[in-house]
Amino acid sequence: MSKIIFDSGISLDGYFAGDNRGPANPMGGVSGQIHAWMFNQKAFWQHLGFEGGNEDGADGKYIRETFARTGAYIMGKRMFEEGMTSWPNDLFKADVYVLTHEVRDPWVQEGSTTFHFINDGIESALSKAKLSANGKDIRIQGGANTIQQFLNAGLIDEFFIHIAPVFLGSGIRLFDGIDKDKYELKIAEVIPSALTTHLRYELIRK
């Protein structure tokens, strides 16, 4: 049975992205600080179809597992617009549902990635993603506001966060505005690493 998950990097002071985000400045220019652990792994670059990375270590195992378990993605329009100019073709290798007010036809990429543009809310996107996922998990890709919407709707089953040892001081926080009474949180795993700390949580709806 599909789970609804997210898997995100944040700074030690809780920021998902920096200031002044936009297509010319994805994630506010802090991706290298938050995701250094991921960029260091060959598994990440192999998924993109490139050579790269300095290690094929334990962190790479989590990257491969997350991609393997995900059957469909949901993201917000802002994340899509930031990424579409730089993402390689067929990055997601699955259906991606983009929350937007814009009405447009699906964007079918060469390979197995198709972007679908959803105009009627998160429940509609989730229903369609479940059909696409074929029993695999649905990953709420981001940005932070999209993840917050799914959390506050009581729809998340599990999340995996990777806390980078860096203070950003400002930006967009992942957990701003969260309904603190929606879930009971259970720590499932705590995994130390040289460039991040991996924390997996299971969520039980109250």
C-alpha positions as CSV (number, residue, x, y, z in Angstrom):
1,M,0.0,0.0,0.0
2,S,1.3,3.4,-0.9
3,K,2.6,5.7,1.8
4,I,2.6,9.5,1.5
5,I,6.2,10.7,2.3
6,F,8.6,13.5,2.0
7,D,12.4,13.4,2.0
8,S,14.0,16.8,2.5
9,G,17.3,18.5,3.5
10,I,17.2,21.4,6.0
11,S,19.7,23.5,7.8
12,L,20.4,23.1,11.5
13,D,18.2,26.1,12.2
14,G,15.3,24.6,10.2
15,Y,15.5,26.2,6.8
16,F,14.4,24.4,3.6
17,A,15.6,27.1,1.3
18,G,17.2,30.6,1.4
19,D,16.0,34.0,0.5
20,N,15.2,35.4,-2.9
21,R,14.2,32.2,-4.5
22,G,13.4,32.1,-8.2
23,P,14.3,30.4,-11.5
24,A,17.5,32.3,-11.7
25,N,18.3,31.5,-8.0
26,P,16.9,28.0,-7.2
27,M,16.5,27.4,-3.4
28,G,17.8,30.8,-2.7
29,G,21.3,29.7,-3.6
30,V,21.7,27.4,-0.6
31,S,21.4,24.0,-2.2
32,G,25.1,23.3,-2.0
33,Q,25.0,23.9,1.8
34,I,21.9,21.9,2.6
35,H,22.5,19.1,0.1
36,A,26.3,18.7,0.3
37,W,25.9,15.1,1.6
38,M,23.8,14.2,-1.4
39,F,26.0,15.8,-4.0
40,N,28.9,13.9,-2.5
41,Q,27.3,10.5,-3.4
42,K,27.7,8.8,-6.7
43,A,24.2,7.4,-6.3
44,F,22.7,10.9,-6.8
45,W,24.6,11.6,-10.0
46,Q,24.0,8.1,-11.3
47,H,20.2,8.7,-11.0
48,L,20.7,11.9,-13.1
49,G,22.7,9.9,-15.6
50,F,25.9,11.8,-15.0
51,E,29.4,11.0,-13.6
52,G,30.0,12.6,-10.3
53,G,30.3,12.2,-6.6
54,N,33.3,11.3,-4.4
55,E,31.7,8.4,-2.5
56,D,29.5,5.4,-2.9
57,G,28.9,5.0,0.8
58,A,26.1,4.5,3.3
59,D,24.5,7.8,2.4
60,G,24.1,6.6,-1.2
61,K,22.0,3.7,0.1
62,Y,19.3,6.1,1.4
63,I,19.3,8.0,-1.9
64,R,18.8,4.8,-3.9
65,E,16.1,3.5,-1.5
66,T,14.2,6.8,-1.7
67,F,14.2,6.8,-5.5
68,A,13.3,3.0,-5.7
69,R,10.3,3.3,-3.3
70,T,8.8,6.4,-5.0
71,G,6.2,5.8,-7.7
72,A,4.9,9.3,-8.2
73,Y,5.7,12.9,-7.1
74,I,3.8,16.0,-6.2
75,M,5.3,19.5,-6.2
76,G,4.2,23.1,-6.2
77,K,4.4,25.4,-9.2
78,R,7.2,27.4,-7.6
79,M,9.5,24.4,-7.3
80,F,8.6,23.3,-10.8
81,E,9.5,26.7,-12.3
82,E,12.8,26.9,-10.4
83,G,13.8,23.4,-11.5
84,M,12.6,23.1,-15.1
85,T,15.4,25.3,-16.5
86,S,18.1,23.2,-15.0
87,W,16.8,19.7,-14.3
88,P,18.0,17.0,-16.8
89,N,15.5,15.2,-19.0
90,D,13.7,12.4,-17.2
91,L,15.0,13.3,-13.7
92,F,12.0,11.8,-11.9
93,K,11.4,8.7,-14.0
94,A,7.7,8.8,-12.9
95,D,4.6,10.9,-13.1
96,V,4.9,14.3,-11.4
97,Y,1.8,16.3,-10.4
98,V,2.4,20.0,-10.3
99,L,-0.1,22.1,-8.2
100,T,-0.9,25.2,-10.1
101,H,-3.6,27.6,-11.3
102,E,-2.2,27.4,-14.8
103,V,-4.1,25.2,-17.2
104,R,-1.8,23.4,-19.6
105,D,-1.4,20.1,-21.3
106,P,0.9,17.4,-19.7
107,W,4.6,17.8,-20.5
108,V,5.8,14.3,-21.6
109,Q,9.5,14.0,-21.5
110,E,11.7,11.5,-23.4
111,G,11.9,8.6,-21.0
112,S,9.3,7.9,-18.2
113,T,8.7,11.4,-16.7
114,T,5.5,13.2,-17.4
115,F,4.5,16.4,-15.7
116,H,0.8,16.8,-15.1
117,F,-0.6,20.2,-14.1
118,I,-3.3,20.0,-11.4
119,N,-5.7,23.0,-10.9
120,D,-8.1,21.6,-8.2
121,G,-6.0,21.1,-5.1
122,I,-3.9,18.6,-3.2
123,E,-6.6,15.9,-2.8
124,S,-7.0,15.7,-6.5
125,A,-3.3,15.6,-7.1
126,L,-3.0,12.8,-4.5
127,S,-5.8,10.8,-6.0
128,K,-4.1,10.9,-9.4
129,A,-0.7,10.2,-8.0
130,K,-1.9,7.1,-6.2
131,L,-3.1,5.6,-9.5
132,S,0.2,6.4,-11.1
133,A,2.3,5.0,-8.3
134,N,1.1,1.4,-8.7
135,G,1.5,0.6,-5.0
136,K,4.8,2.5,-4.6
137,D,5.0,5.6,-2.4
138,I,4.0,9.1,-3.3
139,R,6.7,11.6,-2.5
140,I,5.7,15.2,-1.7
141,Q,8.7,16.8,-3.4
142,G,8.3,20.4,-2.3
143,G,8.6,23.2,-1.8
144,A,8.1,23.9,1.8
145,N,4.6,25.3,1.4
146,T,3.4,22.2,-0.5
147,I,4.8,19.9,2.2
148,Q,3.1,22.1,4.9
149,Q,-0.2,21.8,3.1
150,F,0.0,18.0,3.1
151,L,1.1,17.9,6.7
152,N,-1.7,20.2,7.9
153,A,-4.3,18.1,5.9
154,G,-3.2,15.0,7.9
155,L,-2.0,13.2,4.8
156,I,1.7,12.4,5.6
157,D,2.6,8.9,6.8
158,E,6.4,9.3,7.1
159,F,9.2,11.7,6.5
160,F,13.0,11.5,6.2
161,I,14.9,14.7,6.9
162,H,18.6,15.3,6.5
163,I,19.9,18.1,8.8
164,A,23.0,19.8,7.4
165,P,25.5,21.2,10.0
166,V,25.0,24.8,8.9
167,F,23.1,27.8,10.1
168,L,21.4,29.9,7.4
169,G,19.9,32.5,9.6
170,S,17.0,33.3,7.3
171,G,15.0,31.8,4.5
172,I,12.0,29.5,4.2
173,R,11.5,27.2,7.2
174,L,10.2,23.7,6.5
175,F,7.9,23.5,9.5
176,D,6.4,27.0,9.7
177,G,2.7,27.1,10.4
178,I,2.4,23.4,11.2
179,D,-0.7,22.2,13.1
180,K,1.1,20.8,16.2
181,D,-1.9,18.7,17.2
182,K,-2.4,16.8,14.0
183,Y,-0.1,13.9,14.6
184,E,1.8,11.9,17.2
185,L,5.4,11.7,16.0
186,K,7.5,8.5,16.3
187,I,11.3,8.6,15.7
188,A,12.0,5.6,13.5
189,E,15.7,6.1,12.8
190,V,18.5,8.4,13.7
191,I,21.5,7.9,11.4
192,P,24.7,10.0,11.9
193,S,26.9,10.9,8.8
194,A,29.8,13.1,8.1
195,L,27.9,15.8,6.2
196,T,24.4,15.4,7.7
197,T,22.2,13.7,10.3
198,H,19.4,11.5,8.9
199,L,16.2,11.4,10.9
200,R,13.2,9.3,9.9
201,Y,9.8,9.9,11.5
202,E,6.6,7.9,11.4
203,L,3.4,10.0,11.8
204,I,0.3,8.7,13.5
205,R,-2.8,10.9,13.0
206,K,-4.6,11.7,16.2
